[in-house]
């Protein structure tokens, strides 16, 4: 039987808490942590730095992530931020260099982030993004305030694993109304996203079940 993945719904209260992590049914580590556990059902790519850079002219960032041999659902970003501000997150299959028109992207988050000790979470588990094995997924993060998030310009320190490989990206300027559906101006390239990217593992497709009906045995 064919299964077509799609952005999923939040799990119902009837299913979450039953001790079974039903990824295909809408559960995941972000939406049902009582059933879904790290690292069995999900994992995290980390870029932990003791210091980073801020720039008042920088309002966002685009970068690519290469997916390994397992299908994933991206559902959460951790960022280093200074103050509360609006944030938007867009994802798409394929490199960000292939399209600067946001109509080709999927908006997975539009809301306010509030950092605590400079750590903020962007949770889009209710609209998580399906990433097939072997694909390239582009991320675009846009903030309402300039100079509000940290990035690095040196070696990529992500704990890359067999699941994902996070590439260097490009910083962007303010996304004003005049830009329409297009990206704002690029500010600088070869910069690295800081903090974390979380994802659920999509279970491998099960082989279709085969029914067997026994027939009465022949008499001798």
N, C-alpha and C positions, 0 to 999 in steps of 0.2 A: 504494500500500500504506500502511496506517496504522501508525504507530509510536507506542507508548505509553511515554513516559519514566518512569523510576522511579529511586529511589536505587540507585546502581550498585555493583558489586563492584570490588575491587582488580584491576588488570590482571594477567594471568598473566605469568610470566617469559618465556614464549615470544613474547608480543606486545610487551611493553615493551622498547624498545631496537632496534626494527626500523626506526626513522626515520619511522614513520607515527603521527600522533596520532589515535587512534581514540576520540573522546569517547564515542560511543554504545556502544562495546565496554567501557567502564569506565576508560579512561585519562583523564588530565587533568594540569594543571600541578602539582597537589599530589601525585599518585600516580605520575606518570611524566614527570619533568622532562626526561629525555633525549629524549623524542619531542615533548612539548608545551611550547611556548615562549610567553612574554609578549612582545609583545601580540598575537601571531597567534592563539593558541588560548585566551587568558585575559587577565584584566586585574585592576586593583586600584583601589579607592576609598580615598583617604587623607584623614585628618584630623590633620595634623601640628601640634602645638602645642608651644611652648617650656615651658609650664606648664599645670597642671590642678588639680583639686580632689579631695581625699579627705575622706570623712566616715565615722566609725566606725559610724554607724547605717545606712549604705548597704551592702547585700549584693548588689545586682544592678541590672539595667536592662532596660527594654523599649522598643523603638522600631520604626518602620516604614521599609521601603525600597520605593520605587516603581521597577519595572523598566521599561526603555525598550522599544525595538522589536525586541530580540533575546531569544530564550530563553536562560536561564542556568542554571548549576549553582553554587550557593554552596558553598564547601568549606573556608574558612579565615577566622579572625578574628585580628587582632593587637590586643593590649591592653597598656595601661600598668599594670603591677602591681608591688607592693612585695615580696611574698614568695610562696613556694610555697603553694598551697592547692588544694582541690578546686573544679572548675568544671563547670557543666552548661549546655548550650546547647539551646534549643528553637526551632523555626521552624514557621510555618504560613502558609498562603495566606490573605490578608485581614488587616485591621488588628488590632493587639493589643486595641483597644477592643471588638472584636466578641465576644471570649470570654476570660474569666479562668480557665477550666477547662483544665488542662494535658492532659486527655484529648483535647482538640481539637487539640493541638499534636504535633509530631514531635520526639522527643529525638534529636539528632544527635551529642551529645558528653556524656560523663560520665567525667571523669578528673582527673588532677593536672596543673596547670600550674606550670612552674618558670621564673621570669623571669631574664633575664641583662641587666644594666644597665637594669633596669626594663622590659624588653621581653619579652613572652611571646606564644607562638603557640598558638592553639587550632585544631588540625588535625582536620577531620572529612571528609577527602577520601574515606574508605572508606564514608561514609554521606551524601555530598553531597546537597544539597536542590535539586530541580528548581523553577525559577521561570519560568513562561511569560511571554512578552512582554506588557507592559501590565498585569501583575498588581501587587498590593501584597503584600509579604512581611513578616511580623512576626518580630522577633528577641527572644528573652528569654534573658539571660545571668544566671546565678546563681552566686555564689561562696560558699565555705564560711567565709570570714573577712570580717568587716566592715571597711570602710575600706581594702580591699586593691587597688582599681582606681581609675584616674583618669577624670574626666569634665570637661566644661566647661559653663558656664552662660551663655556669651555667644554671639556670632554663629556660625552653622554654618559651619565652615571646610573642609568636605569638598570634595574635588576632584570634584564631581559632573560627570558626562559624559552622553552619550546612552545609556549602559548602565543607570545607576542614579542615583537621587536619594535621599539619606539624610535622613530627617526627624528632628526633635527627638523626644525620648522622655521616659520617666518613670523615676525612681529607685525601687527597691523595698527593703523591709526584709528581715530574715532569713526564709528559708523553712524554718520549723520543721515538725516532724511534725504539729502541730496543724492546720496549714493544709491538710493532705490534698492534693487535686489542684488546689486553688485558688491563685491568686496570693497572695503575702504583701501586707502593707499597702503602699500607695503612699506614698512619702516626699516627692517633689517632682517637678514637671513642667517642661517646657521646658528639659531638659538634653540634652547632646549626647555621643554615643559618641565615644571617642578612639581613634585609631590607624588600623586598616585592615580592609577587607572584601575578600576575594578570591573570584573566580568564574571558571568556565570558560564559554566560548561553546559553545552547542549548535548543531551544523551545521544549516542549513536543510534541511527535508525534501526529499529528491530526488524528482523525478517518476518514477512507475512506468515501468520499461523496457518497451518495446514490441518484441515479437519479430516477425520477418517471414520468411516462408518463400517462396522464389521457386518458381514453378511452371514446368515446361518450356514453352518458347516454342512457339506454334502454327506448324506448317509451312504454307507457302503452297501 
